[in-house]
């Protein structure tokens, strides 16, 4: 009986802690062209604390849901730029951009 009570308490505690997370939503432009870009951008954006990252190929907008206690837009955008894609705050370095597949070479803003 004590074991069942302990299990119940642990389940309650984990649900209580999860309920305390206040997720934030944000949207910003990420340059890219194709489905390979989509996969890479979404993977790069999924740092610790990101619940969801979805990039729209047509609009070039990334929608993210994240826990601001664990990460922030700065870190998310930095990771995306490190993968070769320009964001409003960070420009991917030329070497990384050049190493992207040819169909992923988007028109870069100056």
Secondary structure, DSSP 8 states (H G I E B T S, - for coil): -HHHHHHHHHHHHHHHHHHT--EEEEEEEB---SHHHHHHHHHHH--TTEEEEEEETTTTEEEEEEETTT--HHHHHHHHHHTT--BSS----HHHHHTS-GGG------
